[in-house]
Amino acid sequence: MGALAMSGAVEASPVLRLCSCLTAVPELLAEVRSELVEHFGEIVLSSPAFAFDISDYYEPEMGRGLQRHWYCFGELCGAESLPESRLASGKLEERFFVKGRRRVNLDPGYLDLGKLVLASVKEAPDKIYMGRGVWAHTCLRYRFGRFVAPDHSFPDFRDGRFDAFMLEARGRYKALLTRFRETARRT
């Protein structure tokens, strides 16, 4: 019987870095965006405000009237940078603390052609440990031309409210990835 050939390692494609910003204080958004740009680069796509109205999980700490905003950054990065992104965003959250409470909740992550992954500092059976106290949580999967939330995802991901924005972000990512690959071929 012949030996089985092992396939070689495949270089992973770079991903589109993004960040969710949850706040009940919209006046902070300009400053938050400025800080995010300083850490992650130019914001090339921003979402409209999405009401965080499915859960009251954050209300005791952050108050009522929470809204989620999404920001996509123009420079592709490696998926392995997820722990560093989470640690940096945690420090940014601390800058906006008042009396020990968060006014901003930042969830960095990435989008590739098949999924949206967010960084988490909480362990769960469906999350993959990335190191440095950070887990990767697949919140959306791309299938048959649309995004689908796994059953373990958050309620506001499952109801589809972010789908149009994520499709736009995926289109932006595809264009950036094409440009990246063309540049790599020329060098």
LOFILO-780850 format. One record per atom (N, C-alpha, C): residue number from 1; atom name; x, y, z. Coordinates in nm, 3 decimals, always signed. Layout:
REM LOFILO-780850
 resi name       u       v       w
  NUM   CA       X       Y       Z
...
REM end
This chain:
REM LOFILO-780850
 resi name       u       v       w
    1    N  +0.085  -0.117  +0.000
    1   CA  +0.000  +0.000  +0.000
    1    C  +0.089  +0.123  +0.000
    2    N  +0.056  +0.223  -0.083
    2   CA  +0.137  +0.344  -0.095
    2    C  +0.115  +0.439  +0.021
    3    N  +0.214  +0.523  +0.041
    3   CA  +0.204  +0.624  +0.148
    3    C  +0.108  +0.735  +0.106
    4    N  +0.036  +0.785  +0.200
    4   CA  -0.054  +0.897  +0.174
    4    C  +0.027  +1.025  +0.167
    5    N  +0.000  +1.104  +0.068
    5   CA  +0.068  +1.233  +0.056
    5    C  +0.003  +1.333  +0.151
    6    N  +0.085  +1.408  +0.218
    6   CA  +0.033  +1.513  +0.306
    6    C  +0.034  +1.644  +0.231
    7    N  -0.070  +1.720  +0.245
    7   CA  -0.073  +1.850  +0.180
    7    C  +0.010  +1.949  +0.259
    8    N  +0.063  +2.045  +0.187
    8   CA  +0.143  +2.148  +0.253
    8    C  +0.054  +2.253  +0.315
    9    N  +0.113  +2.330  +0.403
    9   CA  +0.040  +2.438  +0.468
    9    C  +0.005  +2.544  +0.365
   10    N  -0.110  +2.603  +0.381
   10   CA  -0.157  +2.707  +0.291
   10    C  -0.154  +2.840  +0.368
   11    N  -0.099  +2.939  +0.305
   11   CA  -0.096  +3.072  +0.366
   11    C  -0.239  +3.126  +0.374
   12    N  -0.278  +3.172  +0.490
   12   CA  -0.412  +3.229  +0.508
   12    C  -0.420  +3.367  +0.442
   13    N  -0.532  +3.396  +0.382
   13   CA  -0.553  +3.529  +0.325
   13    C  -0.569  +3.630  +0.437
   14    N  -0.527  +3.753  +0.413
   14   CA  -0.552  +3.857  +0.513
   14    C  -0.702  +3.882  +0.524
   15    N  -0.742  +3.942  +0.633
   15   CA  -0.883  +3.963  +0.663
   15    C  -0.913  +4.112  +0.679
   16    N  -1.041  +4.145  +0.678
   16   CA  -1.085  +4.283  +0.698
   16    C  -1.110  +4.304  +0.847
   17    N  -1.033  +4.393  +0.907
   17   CA  -1.052  +4.425  +1.048
   17    C  -1.177  +4.512  +1.062
   18    N  -1.258  +4.481  +1.162
   18   CA  -1.373  +4.565  +1.194
   18    C  -1.390  +4.571  +1.344
   19    N  -1.478  +4.661  +1.386
   19   CA  -1.503  +4.677  +1.529
   19    C  -1.646  +4.721  +1.549
   20    N  -1.711  +4.661  +1.646
   20   CA  -1.843  +4.702  +1.690
   20    C  -1.826  +4.797  +1.808
   21    N  -1.904  +4.903  +1.808
   21   CA  -1.902  +4.999  +1.919
   21    C  -2.043  +5.010  +1.973
   22    N  -2.060  +4.972  +2.098
   22   CA  -2.189  +4.978  +2.165
   22    C  -2.184  +5.090  +2.267
   23    N  -2.278  +5.185  +2.259
   23   CA  -2.281  +5.296  +2.354
   23    C  -2.420  +5.355  +2.362
   24    N  -2.448  +5.418  +2.476
   24   CA  -2.571  +5.495  +2.494
   24    C  -2.540  +5.644  +2.492
   25    N  -2.415  +5.678  +2.462
   25   CA  -2.369  +5.817  +2.462
   25    C  -2.315  +5.851  +2.324
   26    N  -2.402  +5.885  +2.228
   26   CA  -2.356  +5.910  +2.091
   26    C  -2.255  +6.024  +2.079
   27    N  -2.252  +6.114  +2.178
   27   CA  -2.156  +6.224  +2.176
   27    C  -2.012  +6.173  +2.183
   28    N  -1.992  +6.051  +2.229
   28   CA  -1.858  +5.995  +2.241
   28    C  -1.806  +5.938  +2.109
   29    N  -1.893  +5.917  +2.011
   29   CA  -1.855  +5.844  +1.890
   29    C  -1.740  +5.909  +1.813
   30    N  -1.738  +6.041  +1.802
   30   CA  -1.630  +6.106  +1.728
   30    C  -1.495  +6.077  +1.793
   31    N  -1.491  +6.084  +1.924
   31   CA  -1.366  +6.057  +1.995
   31    C  -1.328  +5.909  +1.987
   32    N  -1.427  +5.823  +1.998
   32   CA  -1.402  +5.678  +1.986
   32    C  -1.347  +5.647  +1.847
   33    N  -1.410  +5.702  +1.745
   33   CA  -1.363  +5.680  +1.607
   33    C  -1.219  +5.727  +1.591
   34    N  -1.187  +5.842  +1.646
   34   CA  -1.051  +5.895  +1.638
   34    C  -0.951  +5.801  +1.702
   35    N  -0.986  +5.748  +1.818
   35   CA  -0.898  +5.653  +1.887
   35    C  -0.883  +5.523  +1.807
   36    N  -0.993  +5.476  +1.750
   36   CA  -0.986  +5.353  +1.669
   36    C  -0.897  +5.373  +1.547
   37    N  -0.908  +5.488  +1.482
   37   CA  -0.824  +5.518  +1.366
   37    C  -0.676  +5.519  +1.406
   38    N  -0.648  +5.576  +1.521
   38   CA  -0.509  +5.580  +1.569
   38    C  -0.453  +5.440  +1.589
   39    N  -0.535  +5.347  +1.636
   39   CA  -0.489  +5.211  +1.663
   39    C  -0.498  +5.117  +1.543
   40    N  -0.603  +5.131  +1.461
   40   CA  -0.629  +5.032  +1.357
   40    C  -0.623  +5.086  +1.215
   41    N  -0.608  +5.216  +1.198
   41   CA  -0.600  +5.273  +1.065
   41    C  -0.731  +5.335  +1.019
   42    N  -0.731  +5.378  +0.894
   42   CA  -0.844  +5.450  +0.836
   42    C  -0.973  +5.368  +0.838
   43    N  -1.082  +5.433  +0.876
   43   CA  -1.214  +5.371  +0.869
   43    C  -1.267  +5.394  +0.728
   44    N  -1.296  +5.285  +0.657
   44   CA  -1.341  +5.296  +0.518
   44    C  -1.490  +5.269  +0.502
   45    N  -1.553  +5.220  +0.607
   45   CA  -1.695  +5.192  +0.601
   45    C  -1.752  +5.197  +0.742
   46    N  -1.861  +5.272  +0.759
   46   CA  -1.930  +5.284  +0.888
   46    C  -2.076  +5.246  +0.868
   47    N  -2.132  +5.185  +0.969
   47   CA  -2.274  +5.147  +0.963
   47    C  -2.361  +5.259  +1.018
   48    N  -2.489  +5.250  +0.989
   48   CA  -2.582  +5.335  +1.063
   48    C  -2.591  +5.283  +1.207
   49    N  -2.659  +5.355  +1.293
   49   CA  -2.680  +5.309  +1.431
   49    C  -2.785  +5.198  +1.431
   50    N  -2.756  +5.092  +1.504
   50   CA  -2.851  +4.982  +1.521
   50    C  -2.893  +4.979  +1.667
   51    N  -3.021  +4.982  +1.693
   51   CA  -3.070  +4.975  +1.831
   51    C  -3.030  +4.842  +1.894
   52    N  -2.980  +4.848  +2.015
   52   CA  -2.950  +4.727  +2.093
   52    C  -3.071  +4.704  +2.183
   53    N  -3.174  +4.644  +2.126
   53   CA  -3.303  +4.637  +2.194
   53    C  -3.353  +4.495  +2.220
   54    N  -3.268  +4.397  +2.202
   54   CA  -3.312  +4.259  +2.222
   54    C  -3.279  +4.210  +2.362
   55    N  -3.183  +4.274  +2.425
   55   CA  -3.136  +4.230  +2.556
   55    C  -3.110  +4.352  +2.644
   56    N  -3.128  +4.333  +2.773
   56   CA  -3.093  +4.440  +2.867
   56    C  -2.963  +4.406  +2.942
   57    N  -2.885  +4.315  +2.886
   57   CA  -2.763  +4.265  +2.949
   57    C  -2.670  +4.377  +2.996
   58    N  -2.650  +4.479  +2.913
   58   CA  -2.554  +4.584  +2.945
   58    C  -2.616  +4.703  +3.019
   59    N  -2.747  +4.706  +3.034
   59   CA  -2.812  +4.823  +3.094
   59    C  -2.763  +4.859  +3.234
   60    N  -2.743  +4.761  +3.325
   60   CA  -2.696  +4.799  +3.458
   60    C  -2.562  +4.876  +3.456
   61    N  -2.477  +4.840  +3.364
   61   CA  -2.347  +4.907  +3.355
   61    C  -2.349  +5.029  +3.265
   62    N  -2.416  +5.020  +3.149
   62   CA  -2.404  +5.122  +3.046
   62    C  -2.529  +5.207  +3.024
   63    N  -2.640  +5.170  +3.087
   63   CA  -2.762  +5.249  +3.074
   63    C  -2.852  +5.202  +2.962
   64    N  -2.961  +5.276  +2.944
   64   CA  -3.061  +5.244  +2.841
   64    C  -3.027  +5.316  +2.710
   65    N  -3.097  +5.275  +2.604
   65   CA  -3.081  +5.343  +2.476
   65    C  -2.951  +5.309  +2.404
   66    N  -2.900  +5.190  +2.428
   66   CA  -2.775  +5.149  +2.363
   66    C  -2.794  +5.134  +2.213
   67    N  -2.690  +5.172  +2.141
   67   CA  -2.687  +5.155  +1.996
   67    C  -2.553  +5.094  +1.957
   68    N  -2.558  +5.011  +1.852
   68   CA  -2.436  +4.948  +1.801
   68    C  -2.400  +5.014  +1.668
   69    N  -2.272  +5.045  +1.655
   69   CA  -2.216  +5.099  +1.531
   69    C  -2.103  +5.006  +1.488
   70    N  -2.089  +4.986  +1.358
   70   CA  -1.982  +4.903  +1.303
   70    C  -1.885  +4.991  +1.225
   71    N  -1.757  +4.963  +1.239
   71   CA  -1.652  +5.033  +1.164
   71    C  -1.561  +4.930  +1.098
   72    N  -1.535  +4.948  +0.969
   72   CA  -1.442  +4.863  +0.894
   72    C  -1.320  +4.947  +0.860
   73    N  -1.204  +4.884  +0.868
   73   CA  -1.077  +4.953  +0.848
   73    C  -1.017  +4.915  +0.713
   74    N  -0.944  +5.007  +0.653
   74   CA  -0.899  +4.993  +0.516
   74    C  -0.777  +4.906  +0.493
   75    N  -0.705  +4.874  +0.597
   75   CA  -0.585  +4.793  +0.579
   75    C  -0.613  +4.650  +0.624
   76    N  -0.592  +4.555  +0.533
   76   CA  -0.611  +4.414  +0.568
   76    C  -0.507  +4.373  +0.671
   77    N  -0.541  +4.273  +0.751
   77   CA  -0.449  +4.225  +0.855
   77    C  -0.458  +4.073  +0.862
   78    N  -0.372  +4.014  +0.941
   78   CA  -0.376  +3.870  +0.963
   78    C  -0.478  +3.837  +1.071
   79    N  -0.549  +3.726  +1.055
   79   CA  -0.647  +3.684  +1.155
   79    C  -0.581  +3.661  +1.290
   80    N  -0.453  +3.629  +1.288
   80   CA  -0.381  +3.603  +1.413
   80    C  -0.362  +3.730  +1.497
   81    N  -0.396  +3.846  +1.443
   81   CA  -0.384  +3.971  +1.519
   81    C  -0.505  +3.994  +1.610
   82    N  -0.600  +3.902  +1.611
   82   CA  -0.722  +3.918  +1.691
   82    C  -0.693  +3.943  +1.840
   83    N  -0.605  +3.867  +1.905
   83   CA  -0.579  +3.897  +2.047
   83    C  -0.525  +4.038  +2.070
   84    N  -0.435  +4.085  +1.986
   84   CA  -0.381  +4.220  +2.003
   84    C  -0.490  +4.324  +1.984
   85    N  -0.580  +4.301  +1.887
   85   CA  -0.691  +4.392  +1.865
   85    C  -0.780  +4.400  +1.988
   86    N  -0.808  +4.285  +2.049
   86   CA  -0.894  +4.283  +2.168
   86    C  -0.827  +4.353  +2.285
   87    N  -0.699  +4.330  +2.305
   87   CA  -0.629  +4.394  +2.416
   87    C  -0.625  +4.546  +2.396
   88    N  -0.601  +4.591  +2.273
   88   CA  -0.600  +4.735  +2.245
   88    C  -0.737  +4.796  +2.267
   89    N  -0.843  +4.728  +2.222
   89   CA  -0.978  +4.783  +2.239
   89    C  -1.018  +4.786  +2.386
   90    N  -0.971  +4.690  +2.465
   90   CA  -0.998  +4.691  +2.609
   90    C  -0.938  +4.814  +2.675
   91    N  -0.818  +4.851  +2.634
   91   CA  -0.755  +4.973  +2.688
   91    C  -0.832  +5.097  +2.645
   92    N  -0.884  +5.097  +2.522
   92   CA  -0.965  +5.210  +2.477
   92    C  -1.094  +5.221  +2.558
   93    N  -1.157  +5.109  +2.586
   93   CA  -1.278  +5.111  +2.668
   93    C  -1.251  +5.178  +2.802
   94    N  -1.138  +5.144  +2.862
   94   CA  -1.102  +5.199  +2.993
   94    C  -1.088  +5.351  +2.989
   95    N  -1.044  +5.406  +2.877
   95   CA  -1.029  +5.551  +2.865
   95    C  -1.163  +5.623  +2.879
   96    N  -1.272  +5.554  +2.851
   96   CA  -1.404  +5.615  +2.856
   96    C  -1.483  +5.576  +2.981
   97    N  -1.419  +5.507  +3.077
   97   CA  -1.486  +5.469  +3.202
   97    C  -1.527  +5.595  +3.279
   98    N  -1.640  +5.587  +3.346
   98   CA  -1.681  +5.688  +3.443
   98    C  -1.727  +5.614  +3.567
   99    N  -1.662  +5.643  +3.679
   99   CA  -1.695  +5.579  +3.807
   99    C  -1.693  +5.427  +3.794
  100    N  -1.593  +5.373  +3.726
  100   CA  -1.576  +5.230  +3.712
  100    C  -1.671  +5.161  +3.616
  101    N  -1.748  +5.238  +3.541
  101   CA  -1.843  +5.179  +3.446
  101    C  -1.807  +5.215  +3.303
  102    N  -1.827  +5.119  +3.216
  102   CA  -1.803  +5.144  +3.074
  102    C  -1.913  +5.232  +3.016
  103    N  -1.873  +5.321  +2.930
  103   CA  -1.969  +5.396  +2.850
  103    C  -1.960  +5.351  +2.705
  104    N  -1.855  +5.274  +2.675
  104   CA  -1.832  +5.223  +2.540
  104    C  -1.790  +5.077  +2.552
  105    N  -1.853  +4.992  +2.472
  105   CA  -1.814  +4.851  +2.464
  105    C  -1.764  +4.828  +2.322
  106    N  -1.636  +4.796  +2.309
  106   CA  -1.576  +4.773  +2.177
  106    C  -1.551  +4.624  +2.157
  107    N  -1.599  +4.573  +2.045
  107   CA  -1.579  +4.432  +2.009
  107    C  -1.508  +4.426  +1.875
  108    N  -1.375  +4.413  +1.876
  108   CA  -1.303  +4.401  +1.750
  108    C  -1.319  +4.262  +1.692
  109    N  -1.297  +4.254  +1.562
  109   CA  -1.304  +4.126  +1.497
  109    C  -1.257  +4.136  +1.354
  110    N  -1.294  +4.036  +1.276
  110   CA  -1.258  +4.039  +1.135
  110    C  -1.364  +3.969  +1.052
  111    N  -1.362  +4.005  +0.925
  111   CA  -1.450  +3.946  +0.826
  111    C  -1.362  +3.887  +0.718
  112    N  -1.390  +3.762  +0.682
  112   CA  -1.327  +3.704  +0.564
  112    C  -1.439  +3.664  +0.469
  113    N  -1.410  +3.590  +0.367
  113   CA  -1.514  +3.557  +0.269
  113    C  -1.623  +3.467  +0.326
  114    N  -1.593  +3.398  +0.434
  114   CA  -1.689  +3.301  +0.486
  114    C  -1.749  +3.329  +0.622
  115    N  -1.699  +3.432  +0.694
  115   CA  -1.748  +3.448  +0.831
  115    C  -1.712  +3.582  +0.891
  116    N  -1.788  +3.617  +0.995
  116   CA  -1.757  +3.729  +1.083
  116    C  -1.714  +3.668  +1.215
  117    N  -1.595  +3.706  +1.261
  117   CA  -1.541  +3.658  +1.387
  117    C  -1.517  +3.777  +1.478
  118    N  -1.565  +3.768  +1.600
  118   CA  -1.537  +3.872  +1.700
  118    C  -1.449  +3.815  +1.810
  119    N  -1.368  +3.902  +1.867
  119   CA  -1.282  +3.864  +1.980
  119    C  -1.366  +3.864  +2.107
  120    N  -1.338  +3.772  +2.195
  120   CA  -1.408  +3.763  +2.322
  120    C  -1.307  +3.735  +2.433
  121    N  -1.335  +3.785  +2.552
  121   CA  -1.252  +3.752  +2.667
  121    C  -1.325  +3.652  +2.757
  122    N  -1.434  +3.596  +2.706
  122   CA  -1.511  +3.496  +2.780
  122    C  -1.504  +3.363  +2.709
  123    N  -1.472  +3.260  +2.784
  123   CA  -1.465  +3.125  +2.729
  123    C  -1.606  +3.069  +2.711
  124    N  -1.623  +2.990  +2.607
  124   CA  -1.749  +2.918  +2.582
  124    C  -1.717  +2.799  +2.492
  125    N  -1.802  +2.697  +2.491
  125   CA  -1.774  +2.577  +2.412
  125    C  -1.759  +2.603  +2.262
  126    N  -1.824  +2.707  +2.210
  126   CA  -1.820  +2.734  +2.066
  126    C  -1.709  +2.830  +2.027
  127    N  -1.625  +2.872  +2.121
  127   CA  -1.519  +2.968  +2.091
  127    C  -1.383  +2.899  +2.087
  128    N  -1.293  +2.953  +2.007
  128   CA  -1.159  +2.897  +1.990
  128    C  -1.059  +2.988  +2.060
  129    N  -0.976  +2.930  +2.144
  129   CA  -0.877  +3.009  +2.217
  129    C  -0.766  +3.055  +2.122
  130    N  -0.737  +3.186  +2.125
  130   CA  -0.637  +3.246  +2.037
  130    C  -0.509  +3.286  +2.111
  131    N  -0.508  +3.275  +2.244
  131   CA  -0.394  +3.316  +2.324
  131    C  -0.420  +3.451  +2.391
  132    N  -0.340  +3.478  +2.493
  132   CA  -0.343  +3.606  +2.566
  132    C  -0.481  +3.637  +2.625
  133    N  -0.556  +3.532  +2.661
  133   CA  -0.686  +3.552  +2.725
  133    C  -0.797  +3.590  +2.629
  134    N  -0.780  +3.560  +2.500
  134   CA  -0.877  +3.600  +2.398
  134    C  -0.923  +3.477  +2.320
  135    N  -1.055  +3.472  +2.298
  135   CA  -1.116  +3.365  +2.219
  135    C  -1.175  +3.424  +2.091
  136    N  -1.182  +3.343  +1.987
  136   CA  -1.246  +3.381  +1.861
  136    C  -1.387  +3.325  +1.860
  137    N  -1.484  +3.411  +1.830
  137   CA  -1.624  +3.371  +1.830
  137    C  -1.684  +3.397  +1.692
  138    N  -1.719  +3.291  +1.621
  138   CA  -1.782  +3.307  +1.490
  138    C  -1.928  +3.347  +1.512
  139    N  -1.961  +3.470  +1.472
  139   CA  -2.096  +3.525  +1.496
  139    C  -2.186  +3.516  +1.375
  140    N  -2.128  +3.519  +1.255
  140   CA  -2.205  +3.506  +1.131
  140    C  -2.126  +3.420  +1.033
  141    N  -2.197  +3.346  +0.951
  141   CA  -2.136  +3.270  +0.842
  141    C  -2.200  +3.314  +0.711
  142    N  -2.121  +3.319  +0.606
  142   CA  -2.170  +3.355  +0.474
  142    C  -2.200  +3.228  +0.397
  143    N  -2.326  +3.215  +0.352
  143   CA  -2.367  +3.096  +0.276
  143    C  -2.471  +3.136  +0.174
  144    N  -2.453  +3.088  +0.053
  144   CA  -2.552  +3.106  -0.054
  144    C  -2.593  +3.253  -0.072
  145    N  -2.494  +3.341  -0.066
  145   CA  -2.518  +3.482  -0.094
  145    C  -2.573  +3.565  +0.021
  146    N  -2.575  +3.507  +0.141
  146   CA  -2.625  +3.585  +0.255
  146    C  -2.556  +3.540  +0.384
  147    N  -2.574  +3.621  +0.487
  147   CA  -2.517  +3.587  +0.617
  147    C  -2.620  +3.512  +0.701
  148    N  -2.574  +3.411  +0.773
  148   CA  -2.656  +3.330  +0.860
  148    C  -2.587  +3.324  +0.996
  149    N  -2.661  +3.344  +1.102
  149   CA  -2.604  +3.338  +1.237
  149    C  -2.615  +3.197  +1.292
  150    N  -2.506  +3.144  +1.346
  150   CA  -2.515  +3.015  +1.414
  150    C  -2.608  +3.027  +1.535
  151    N  -2.663  +2.916  +1.581
  151   CA  -2.757  +2.923  +1.693
  151    C  -2.693  +2.974  +1.821
  152    N  -2.561  +2.968  +1.833
  152   CA  -2.493  +3.018  +1.953
  152    C  -2.464  +3.168  +1.946
  153    N  -2.500  +3.231  +1.836
  153   CA  -2.470  +3.373  +1.819
  153    C  -2.566  +3.459  +1.900
  154    N  -2.535  +3.587  +1.909
  154   CA  -2.616  +3.681  +1.987
  154    C  -2.750  +3.707  +1.916
  155    N  -2.855  +3.740  +1.992
  155   CA  -2.987  +3.759  +1.931
  155    C  -2.990  +3.865  +1.821
  156    N  -2.916  +3.975  +1.839
  156   CA  -2.921  +4.079  +1.735
  156    C  -2.845  +4.039  +1.609
  157    N  -2.762  +3.938  +1.617
  157   CA  -2.699  +3.883  +1.497
  157    C  -2.796  +3.786  +1.428
  158    N  -2.871  +3.712  +1.509
  158   CA  -2.963  +3.612  +1.454
  158    C  -3.082  +3.675  +1.384
  159    N  -3.123  +3.796  +1.423
  159   CA  -3.243  +3.853  +1.360
  159    C  -3.216  +3.919  +1.225
  160    N  -3.090  +3.924  +1.182
  160   CA  -3.057  +3.970  +1.048
  160    C  -3.038  +4.120  +1.032
  161    N  -3.043  +4.195  +1.139
  161   CA  -3.035  +4.341  +1.126
  161    C  -2.902  +4.391  +1.069
  162    N  -2.795  +4.314  +1.084
  162   CA  -2.665  +4.358  +1.035
  162    C  -2.632  +4.307  +0.895
  163    N  -2.720  +4.223  +0.839
  163   CA  -2.688  +4.154  +0.715
  163    C  -2.654  +4.247  +0.598
  164    N  -2.731  +4.350  +0.575
  164   CA  -2.704  +4.440  +0.462
  164    C  -2.569  +4.509  +0.480
  165    N  -2.540  +4.553  +0.601
  165   CA  -2.410  +4.615  +0.625
  165    C  -2.297  +4.515  +0.604
  166    N  -2.313  +4.394  +0.655
  166   CA  -2.207  +4.293  +0.640
  166    C  -2.186  +4.254  +0.494
  167    N  -2.292  +4.253  +0.415
  167   CA  -2.276  +4.227  +0.272
  167    C  -2.196  +4.339  +0.206
  168    N  -2.224  +4.463  +0.245
  168   CA  -2.146  +4.575  +0.193
  168    C  -1.999  +4.565  +0.237
  169    N  -1.978  +4.530  +0.362
  169   CA  -1.841  +4.514  +0.414
  169    C  -1.770  +4.400  +0.341
  170    N  -1.842  +4.291  +0.314
  170   CA  -1.782  +4.179  +0.242
  170    C  -1.742  +4.221  +0.101
  171    N  -1.826  +4.301  +0.035
  171   CA  -1.791  +4.354  -0.097
  171    C  -1.667  +4.440  -0.092
  172    N  -1.656  +4.525  +0.010
  172   CA  -1.537  +4.608  +0.028
  172    C  -1.415  +4.519  +0.051
  173    N  -1.432  +4.415  +0.135
  173   CA  -1.322  +4.322  +0.161
  173    C  -1.277  +4.253  +0.032
  174    N  -1.371  +4.206  -0.049
  174   CA  -1.335  +4.138  -0.175
  174    C  -1.251  +4.230  -0.264
  175    N  -1.288  +4.357  -0.271
  175   CA  -1.211  +4.453  -0.353
  175    C  -1.071  +4.472  -0.296
  176    N  -1.060  +4.487  -0.164
  176   CA  -0.929  +4.503  -0.101
  176    C  -0.843  +4.377  -0.118
  177    N  -0.906  +4.260  -0.106
  177   CA  -0.834  +4.135  -0.121
  177    C  -0.784  +4.117  -0.264
  178    N  -0.866  +4.152  -0.363
  178   CA  -0.824  +4.145  -0.503
  178    C  -0.704  +4.234  -0.527
  179    N  -0.708  +4.356  -0.476
  179   CA  -0.596  +4.449  -0.489
  179    C  -0.471  +4.394  -0.421
  180    N  -0.489  +4.335  -0.302
  180   CA  -0.377  +4.276  -0.228
  180    C  -0.312  +4.164  -0.309
  181    N  -0.395  +4.077  -0.366
  181   CA  -0.342  +3.963  -0.442
  181    C  -0.275  +4.008  -0.571
  182    N  -0.330  +4.109  -0.638
  182   CA  -0.265  +4.163  -0.758
  182    C  -0.130  +4.222  -0.727
  183    N  -0.122  +4.294  -0.617
  183   CA  +0.006  +4.353  -0.575
  183    C  +0.105  +4.243  -0.541
  184    N  +0.060  +4.139  -0.473
  184   CA  +0.148  +4.027  -0.436
  184    C  +0.201  +3.955  -0.560
  185    N  +0.117  +3.942  -0.664
  185   CA  +0.161  +3.875  -0.788
  185    C  +0.269  +3.956  -0.860
  186    N  +0.257  +4.087  -0.853
  186   CA  +0.355  +4.175  -0.921
  186    C  +0.489  +4.180  -0.852
  187    N  +0.493  +4.145  -0.724
  187   CA  +0.621  +4.153  -0.651
  187    C  +0.691  +4.022  -0.643
REM end
